[in-house]
Amino acid sequence: MPQNAANSQLKQQLHTSVPSLKALVAFEVAARCGRFSSAAVELNVTQPAVSRLVSNLEAHLEVELLLRTPTGLKLTEPAGVLFAAVSDGLSNIQSAISEITRYRAGKNIVTLSLPTATATHWLLPKLSRIYTSFPNLDLKFQLAESAASEALLDADLGIRLLDHVDKGLDAELLVEEKIQAVCSPSYLDNYGPLTHKNAAHTFIHLNTPVYSWEQFLTEIGVEHHENARFITFSDYSLAVQAAKNGQGIALGWNMVVADGLQTGELVSAAARSPSTGRGYYILQATGVKLSPSARDLKHWLVREMKMEAEWTS
């Protein structure tokens, strides 16, 4: 069945499933407030009107939704299911209205899809500069399930770490991925860099690493010291923060540690930065024309990333 026909059928079913949309709204407000009197104030109607709308809905569905108790309204089990669905629907409608309001006020909305680590460590420190450069821009973020996931859903732009790009996406290579050992300046002063002579360091890594310390040390030609210690995290953001705190050396992906290197919170602990064969790409759907705001933001991001590549080369 075509999508439009399916949507039309669902709407027809909804019209016959409930007495009115007003009844759904009255139910949601009453369930949320816990009292018909409070719901009446929020809806700017009388208390009997709210009670009547909810009763009509219960009669139509042939099930009790709200238990009237001396301490207020209590949701039955069927009411919990309906309340969650109606609340989500009203929230989505409010979000759409808010977007329309921002559009009417001259705001431009761009949706950007990127991995959590890239958003946390690379983009968020730049938000103030982005909004200074684009005062009428509103950004929406979609966090990718993984750095290698190419799916953009309905995002205008995406940033991904890939070894290849499939068809259906326009991709521009931003920077080649490199890995370097990073630590705080104080840690480097106290323990020195990674060398053959001084390898008894504290290594910070992940419990499921995509690139291990064994690989890195082999690549730069440094052997494990028998007194080396390891601190293991399940979250990469915590690993980077531990390095900033002077608790050891972490493996830094260039896009993630670029801001820390620029601010001086992090310094390189090894002379070499091995390449992984992958690269950071900025993506957009093939054949989809970007809005002027999305196009300008893309150009800004490309310039920013390529300038920062000098800090991690």
Contacts in CASP RR format, 6 or more apart in sequence:
PFRMAT RR
TARGET T0000
AUTHOR 0000-0000-0000
METHOD contacts of the structure
MODEL  1
MPQNAANSQLKQQLHTSVPSLKALVAFEVAARCGRFSSAAVELNVTQPAV
SRLVSNLEAHLEVELLLRTPTGLKLTEPAGVLFAAVSDGLSNIQSAISEI
TRYRAGKNIVTLSLPTATATHWLLPKLSRIYTSFPNLDLKFQLAESAASE
ALLDADLGIRLLDHVDKGLDAELLVEEKIQAVCSPSYLDNYGPLTHKNAA
HTFIHLNTPVYSWEQFLTEIGVEHHENARFITFSDYSLAVQAAKNGQGIA
LGWNMVVADGLQTGELVSAAARSPSTGRGYYILQATGVKLSPSARDLKHW
LVREMKMEAEWTS
1 9 0 8 1.000
17 60 0 8 1.000
17 61 0 8 1.000
18 24 0 8 1.000
18 57 0 8 1.000
18 60 0 8 1.000
18 61 0 8 1.000
19 56 0 8 1.000
19 57 0 8 1.000
19 60 0 8 1.000
20 53 0 8 1.000
20 56 0 8 1.000
22 53 0 8 1.000
23 53 0 8 1.000
23 54 0 8 1.000
23 56 0 8 1.000
23 57 0 8 1.000
23 60 0 8 1.000
24 57 0 8 1.000
24 86 0 8 1.000
25 43 0 8 1.000
25 86 0 8 1.000
25 90 0 8 1.000
26 39 0 8 1.000
26 43 0 8 1.000
26 49 0 8 1.000
26 50 0 8 1.000
26 53 0 8 1.000
26 54 0 8 1.000
26 57 0 8 1.000
27 53 0 8 1.000
27 54 0 8 1.000
27 57 0 8 1.000
27 65 0 8 1.000
27 66 0 8 1.000
27 79 0 8 1.000
27 82 0 8 1.000
27 83 0 8 1.000
27 86 0 8 1.000
28 83 0 8 1.000
28 86 0 8 1.000
28 87 0 8 1.000
28 90 0 8 1.000
29 39 0 8 1.000
29 42 0 8 1.000
29 43 0 8 1.000
29 50 0 8 1.000
30 36 0 8 1.000
30 39 0 8 1.000
30 50 0 8 1.000
30 54 0 8 1.000
30 66 0 8 1.000
30 73 0 8 1.000
31 65 0 8 1.000
31 66 0 8 1.000
31 73 0 8 1.000
31 75 0 8 1.000
31 79 0 8 1.000
31 80 0 8 1.000
31 83 0 8 1.000
32 39 0 8 1.000
32 83 0 8 1.000
32 87 0 8 1.000
33 39 0 8 1.000
33 42 0 8 1.000
33 73 0 8 1.000
34 72 0 8 1.000
34 73 0 8 1.000
35 72 0 8 1.000
35 73 0 8 1.000
36 47 0 8 1.000
36 50 0 8 1.000
36 51 0 8 1.000
36 54 0 8 1.000
36 73 0 8 1.000
37 47 0 8 1.000
39 47 0 8 1.000
39 50 0 8 1.000
40 46 0 8 1.000
40 47 0 8 1.000
40 49 0 8 1.000
40 50 0 8 1.000
43 50 0 8 1.000
54 65 0 8 1.000
54 66 0 8 1.000
57 65 0 8 1.000
58 64 0 8 1.000
58 65 0 8 1.000
58 66 0 8 1.000
61 78 0 8 1.000
63 76 0 8 1.000
63 78 0 8 1.000
64 76 0 8 1.000
64 78 0 8 1.000
64 79 0 8 1.000
65 75 0 8 1.000
65 76 0 8 1.000
65 78 0 8 1.000
65 79 0 8 1.000
65 82 0 8 1.000
66 73 0 8 1.000
66 74 0 8 1.000
66 75 0 8 1.000
66 76 0 8 1.000
66 79 0 8 1.000
67 73 0 8 1.000
67 74 0 8 1.000
67 75 0 8 1.000
67 76 0 8 1.000
75 83 0 8 1.000
99 109 0 8 1.000
102 109 0 8 1.000
102 138 0 8 1.000
103 109 0 8 1.000
106 136 0 8 1.000
107 136 0 8 1.000
107 137 0 8 1.000
107 138 0 8 1.000
108 134 0 8 1.000
108 136 0 8 1.000
108 137 0 8 1.000
108 138 0 8 1.000
108 291 0 8 1.000
108 292 0 8 1.000
108 293 0 8 1.000
109 137 0 8 1.000
109 138 0 8 1.000
109 139 0 8 1.000
109 140 0 8 1.000
109 293 0 8 1.000
110 137 0 8 1.000
110 138 0 8 1.000
110 139 0 8 1.000
110 140 0 8 1.000
110 156 0 8 1.000
110 157 0 8 1.000
110 291 0 8 1.000
110 293 0 8 1.000
110 294 0 8 1.000
110 297 0 8 1.000
111 139 0 8 1.000
111 140 0 8 1.000
111 141 0 8 1.000
111 142 0 8 1.000
111 154 0 8 1.000
111 155 0 8 1.000
111 156 0 8 1.000
111 157 0 8 1.000
112 123 0 8 1.000
112 139 0 8 1.000
112 140 0 8 1.000
112 141 0 8 1.000
112 142 0 8 1.000
112 155 0 8 1.000
112 156 0 8 1.000
112 157 0 8 1.000
112 158 0 8 1.000
112 159 0 8 1.000
112 297 0 8 1.000
113 141 0 8 1.000
113 142 0 8 1.000
113 143 0 8 1.000
113 144 0 8 1.000
113 152 0 8 1.000
113 153 0 8 1.000
113 155 0 8 1.000
113 157 0 8 1.000
113 158 0 8 1.000
113 159 0 8 1.000
114 123 0 8 1.000
114 141 0 8 1.000
114 142 0 8 1.000
114 143 0 8 1.000
114 144 0 8 1.000
114 158 0 8 1.000
114 159 0 8 1.000
114 160 0 8 1.000
115 143 0 8 1.000
115 144 0 8 1.000
115 146 0 8 1.000
115 147 0 8 1.000
115 159 0 8 1.000
115 160 0 8 1.000
115 161 0 8 1.000
116 143 0 8 1.000
116 144 0 8 1.000
116 237 0 8 1.000
117 147 0 8 1.000
117 236 0 8 1.000
117 237 0 8 1.000
117 253 0 8 1.000
117 256 0 8 1.000
118 147 0 8 1.000
118 159 0 8 1.000
118 161 0 8 1.000
118 255 0 8 1.000
118 256 0 8 1.000
119 141 0 8 1.000
119 143 0 8 1.000
120 237 0 8 1.000
121 237 0 8 1.000
121 240 0 8 1.000
121 255 0 8 1.000
121 256 0 8 1.000
121 257 0 8 1.000
121 259 0 8 1.000
121 260 0 8 1.000
122 255 0 8 1.000
122 256 0 8 1.000
122 258 0 8 1.000
122 259 0 8 1.000
125 259 0 8 1.000
126 259 0 8 1.000
126 304 0 8 1.000
127 139 0 8 1.000
130 137 0 8 1.000
130 139 0 8 1.000
130 297 0 8 1.000
130 300 0 8 1.000
131 137 0 8 1.000
133 300 0 8 1.000
134 293 0 8 1.000
134 296 0 8 1.000
134 297 0 8 1.000
134 300 0 8 1.000
136 293 0 8 1.000
137 293 0 8 1.000
137 297 0 8 1.000
142 153 0 8 1.000
142 155 0 8 1.000
144 151 0 8 1.000
144 158 0 8 1.000
144 160 0 8 1.000
145 151 0 8 1.000
147 160 0 8 1.000
147 161 0 8 1.000
148 160 0 8 1.000
148 161 0 8 1.000
148 162 0 8 1.000
148 163 0 8 1.000
149 160 0 8 1.000
150 160 0 8 1.000
150 162 0 8 1.000
150 165 0 8 1.000
150 166 0 8 1.000
150 169 0 8 1.000
150 283 0 8 1.000
152 158 0 8 1.000
152 169 0 8 1.000
152 283 0 8 1.000
152 284 0 8 1.000
152 285 0 8 1.000
156 284 0 8 1.000
156 290 0 8 1.000
156 291 0 8 1.000
156 294 0 8 1.000
157 282 0 8 1.000
157 283 0 8 1.000
157 284 0 8 1.000
157 290 0 8 1.000
157 294 0 8 1.000
157 297 0 8 1.000
157 298 0 8 1.000
157 301 0 8 1.000
158 282 0 8 1.000
158 283 0 8 1.000
158 284 0 8 1.000
159 174 0 8 1.000
159 280 0 8 1.000
159 281 0 8 1.000
159 282 0 8 1.000
159 283 0 8 1.000
159 301 0 8 1.000
160 280 0 8 1.000
160 281 0 8 1.000
160 283 0 8 1.000
161 177 0 8 1.000
161 253 0 8 1.000
161 255 0 8 1.000
161 278 0 8 1.000
161 279 0 8 1.000
161 280 0 8 1.000
161 281 0 8 1.000
162 171 0 8 1.000
162 278 0 8 1.000
162 279 0 8 1.000
162 281 0 8 1.000
163 277 0 8 1.000
163 278 0 8 1.000
163 279 0 8 1.000
165 171 0 8 1.000
165 281 0 8 1.000
165 283 0 8 1.000
167 286 0 8 1.000
168 285 0 8 1.000
168 286 0 8 1.000
169 283 0 8 1.000
169 284 0 8 1.000
169 285 0 8 1.000
169 286 0 8 1.000
170 283 0 8 1.000
170 284 0 8 1.000
170 285 0 8 1.000
170 286 0 8 1.000
170 287 0 8 1.000
171 281 0 8 1.000
171 282 0 8 1.000
171 283 0 8 1.000
172 281 0 8 1.000
172 282 0 8 1.000
172 302 0 8 1.000
173 279 0 8 1.000
173 280 0 8 1.000
173 281 0 8 1.000
174 279 0 8 1.000
174 280 0 8 1.000
174 281 0 8 1.000
174 282 0 8 1.000
174 301 0 8 1.000
174 302 0 8 1.000
174 305 0 8 1.000
174 306 0 8 1.000
174 309 0 8 1.000
175 254 0 8 1.000
175 255 0 8 1.000
175 279 0 8 1.000
175 280 0 8 1.000
175 305 0 8 1.000
175 306 0 8 1.000
175 308 0 8 1.000
175 309 0 8 1.000
175 312 0 8 1.000
176 275 0 8 1.000
176 277 0 8 1.000
176 278 0 8 1.000
176 279 0 8 1.000
176 309 0 8 1.000
177 253 0 8 1.000
177 254 0 8 1.000
177 255 0 8 1.000
177 275 0 8 1.000
177 276 0 8 1.000
177 277 0 8 1.000
177 278 0 8 1.000
177 279 0 8 1.000
177 280 0 8 1.000
178 253 0 8 1.000
178 254 0 8 1.000
178 273 0 8 1.000
178 274 0 8 1.000
178 275 0 8 1.000
178 276 0 8 1.000
178 312 0 8 1.000
178 313 0 8 1.000
179 211 0 8 1.000
179 216 0 8 1.000
179 251 0 8 1.000
179 252 0 8 1.000
179 253 0 8 1.000
179 254 0 8 1.000
179 273 0 8 1.000
179 274 0 8 1.000
179 275 0 8 1.000
179 276 0 8 1.000
180 251 0 8 1.000
180 252 0 8 1.000
180 254 0 8 1.000
180 257 0 8 1.000
180 268 0 8 1.000
180 269 0 8 1.000
180 270 0 8 1.000
180 272 0 8 1.000
180 273 0 8 1.000
180 312 0 8 1.000
181 194 0 8 1.000
181 216 0 8 1.000
181 249 0 8 1.000
181 250 0 8 1.000
181 251 0 8 1.000
181 252 0 8 1.000
181 268 0 8 1.000
181 269 0 8 1.000
181 270 0 8 1.000
182 240 0 8 1.000
182 243 0 8 1.000
182 249 0 8 1.000
182 250 0 8 1.000
182 251 0 8 1.000
182 252 0 8 1.000
182 257 0 8 1.000
182 261 0 8 1.000
182 266 0 8 1.000
182 267 0 8 1.000
182 268 0 8 1.000
182 269 0 8 1.000
183 243 0 8 1.000
183 246 0 8 1.000
183 248 0 8 1.000
183 249 0 8 1.000
183 250 0 8 1.000
183 266 0 8 1.000
183 267 0 8 1.000
183 269 0 8 1.000
184 243 0 8 1.000
184 244 0 8 1.000
184 245 0 8 1.000
184 246 0 8 1.000
184 248 0 8 1.000
184 265 0 8 1.000
184 266 0 8 1.000
184 267 0 8 1.000
185 264 0 8 1.000
185 267 0 8 1.000
186 246 0 8 1.000
187 243 0 8 1.000
187 246 0 8 1.000
187 247 0 8 1.000
187 248 0 8 1.000
187 249 0 8 1.000
187 269 0 8 1.000
188 267 0 8 1.000
188 269 0 8 1.000
191 198 0 8 1.000
191 201 0 8 1.000
192 198 0 8 1.000
192 269 0 8 1.000
193 268 0 8 1.000
193 269 0 8 1.000
193 270 0 8 1.000
193 271 0 8 1.000
194 201 0 8 1.000
194 217 0 8 1.000
194 220 0 8 1.000
194 222 0 8 1.000
194 249 0 8 1.000
194 269 0 8 1.000
194 270 0 8 1.000
195 222 0 8 1.000
196 222 0 8 1.000
196 223 0 8 1.000
199 217 0 8 1.000
199 222 0 8 1.000
199 223 0 8 1.000
199 224 0 8 1.000
199 225 0 8 1.000
199 228 0 8 1.000
200 225 0 8 1.000
200 226 0 8 1.000
200 227 0 8 1.000
200 228 0 8 1.000
201 225 0 8 1.000
201 228 0 8 1.000
201 229 0 8 1.000
201 248 0 8 1.000
201 249 0 8 1.000
201 269 0 8 1.000
202 228 0 8 1.000
202 229 0 8 1.000
202 230 0 8 1.000
202 231 0 8 1.000
202 247 0 8 1.000
202 248 0 8 1.000
202 249 0 8 1.000
203 213 0 8 1.000
203 228 0 8 1.000
203 229 0 8 1.000
203 230 0 8 1.000
203 231 0 8 1.000
203 248 0 8 1.000
203 249 0 8 1.000
204 230 0 8 1.000
204 231 0 8 1.000
204 233 0 8 1.000
204 239 0 8 1.000
204 242 0 8 1.000
204 243 0 8 1.000
204 247 0 8 1.000
204 248 0 8 1.000
204 249 0 8 1.000
204 250 0 8 1.000
204 251 0 8 1.000
205 212 0 8 1.000
205 213 0 8 1.000
205 230 0 8 1.000
205 231 0 8 1.000
205 232 0 8 1.000
205 233 0 8 1.000
205 239 0 8 1.000
205 250 0 8 1.000
205 251 0 8 1.000
206 232 0 8 1.000
206 233 0 8 1.000
206 234 0 8 1.000
206 236 0 8 1.000
206 239 0 8 1.000
207 232 0 8 1.000
207 233 0 8 1.000
207 234 0 8 1.000
208 234 0 8 1.000
209 251 0 8 1.000
211 251 0 8 1.000
211 276 0 8 1.000
213 230 0 8 1.000
213 251 0 8 1.000
214 224 0 8 1.000
216 251 0 8 1.000
216 274 0 8 1.000
217 223 0 8 1.000
217 224 0 8 1.000
219 272 0 8 1.000
219 274 0 8 1.000
220 270 0 8 1.000
220 271 0 8 1.000
220 272 0 8 1.000
220 274 0 8 1.000
222 270 0 8 1.000
231 242 0 8 1.000
231 247 0 8 1.000
231 248 0 8 1.000
233 239 0 8 1.000
233 242 0 8 1.000
236 256 0 8 1.000
239 250 0 8 1.000
240 250 0 8 1.000
240 252 0 8 1.000
240 256 0 8 1.000
240 257 0 8 1.000
242 248 0 8 1.000
242 250 0 8 1.000
243 249 0 8 1.000
243 250 0 8 1.000
243 266 0 8 1.000
244 260 0 8 1.000
244 265 0 8 1.000
244 266 0 8 1.000
249 269 0 8 1.000
254 273 0 8 1.000
254 308 0 8 1.000
254 309 0 8 1.000
254 312 0 8 1.000
255 280 0 8 1.000
255 305 0 8 1.000
255 308 0 8 1.000
257 266 0 8 1.000
257 312 0 8 1.000
258 308 0 8 1.000
258 311 0 8 1.000
258 312 0 8 1.000
260 266 0 8 1.000
261 267 0 8 1.000
261 268 0 8 1.000
261 311 0 8 1.000
261 312 0 8 1.000
262 308 0 8 1.000
262 311 0 8 1.000
273 312 0 8 1.000
273 313 0 8 1.000
280 305 0 8 1.000
282 298 0 8 1.000
282 301 0 8 1.000
282 302 0 8 1.000
282 305 0 8 1.000
284 290 0 8 1.000
284 294 0 8 1.000
284 298 0 8 1.000
290 298 0 8 1.000
END
